[in-house]
Amino acid sequence: MQRKSFEDMTCSLALCLEQVGEWWSLLILRDALHGLTRFDEFERSLGISTNSLARRLKALTESGLLERRQYQDRPPRYEYLLTERGRDLQPAIESLRAWGAKHGPARTAPVRLVNRETGLVADPELIDKRSGQPINLDTFVYVAGPDAHEAKLSRMPREPRPAE
């Protein structure tokens, strides 16, 4: 079955999912954040088939999230390195991991994110840079922007216009 493409949607989340929405993609990016770079490392870590891994690495490279770099001539071998664009997904991936740890079955974390200086395990929280407040539905509200779909325009308040 052919999956629907989100490339024509105006939603930032849909456009993100167009590039990283398959679970293997997020797990490959997670492993790249953990320092894995080579095909066989990803394959062993994930237990993914070689065909699926090759397709996902190609797609992640084409979307600019990974860079493919040759590290051996004979036979030719490549490593896959996070680009700046790929590294920018780290907070989102860490947020999903933290949500899974909070709401999933209780297990010990095989990998932890720790502060380089203090050694303390990170406890991620999404914060609004302008106000410094945690982003949650008690403090923030979704509003319909200029390109909002008709279905949302009927249910959401409109984005306030900036004062002139």
SULZI-V248765 format. One record per backbone hydrogen bond with DSSP energy under -0.5 kcal/mol. NH is the residue of the N-H (numbers start at 1). CO is the residue of the C=O. E is the energy in kcal/mol with one decimal. If there is no record, write none. Layout:
# SULZI-V248765
NH_CO_E / NH_CO_E
This chain:
# SULZI-V248765
9_6_-2.1 / 15_11_-2.2 / 16_12_-2.0 / 17_13_-2.7 / 18_14_-1.7 / 19_15_-0.7 / 19_16_-1.1 / 20_16_-2.5 / 21_17_-2.2 / 25_22_-0.8 / 26_22_-1.4 / 27_23_-2.1 / 28_24_-2.6 / 29_25_-2.5 / 30_26_-2.4 / 31_27_-2.4 / 32_28_-2.4 / 33_29_-2.3 / 34_30_-1.4 / 35_32_-1.4 / 36_31_-2.4 / 39_78_-0.7 / 41_38_-0.6 / 42_38_-2.3 / 43_39_-2.6 / 44_40_-2.3 / 45_41_-2.5 / 46_42_-2.5 / 47_43_-2.2 / 48_43_-0.5 / 53_49_-2.6 / 54_50_-2.6 / 55_51_-2.3 / 56_52_-2.5 / 57_53_-2.9 / 58_54_-2.1 / 59_55_-2.4 / 60_56_-2.8 / 61_57_-2.1 / 62_58_-2.8 / 63_59_-1.9 / 64_61_-1.4 / 65_60_-2.3 / 66_60_-1.4 / 67_81_-3.1 / 69_67_-0.6 / 69_79_-2.8 / 71_77_-2.4 / 72_77_-1.3 / 75_73_-0.5 / 77_72_-1.9 / 79_69_-3.0 / 80_37_-3.4 / 81_67_-2.7 / 81_79_-0.5 / 83_65_-2.0 / 87_83_-2.8 / 88_84_-1.9 / 89_86_-1.5 / 90_87_-1.8 / 93_89_-2.6 / 94_90_-2.8 / 95_91_-2.1 / 96_92_-2.2 / 97_93_-2.2 / 98_94_-2.5 / 99_95_-2.3 / 100_96_-2.4 / 101_97_-2.3 / 102_98_-2.0 / 103_99_-2.7 / 104_100_-2.1 / 114_112_-0.6 / 115_120_-2.6 / 119_115_-2.3 / 122_113_-3.6 / 127_125_-0.5 / 128_133_-2.9 / 129_127_-0.5 / 132_128_-2.7 / 135_126_-2.9 / 136_134_-0.7 / 139_136_-0.6 / 140_136_-2.4 / 144_157_-3.3 / 148_145_-1.7 / 152_149_-0.9 / 153_149_-2.0 / 154_150_-1.4 / 155_152_-1.0 / 156_152_-2.2 / 157_142_-0.5 / 159_144_-2.4
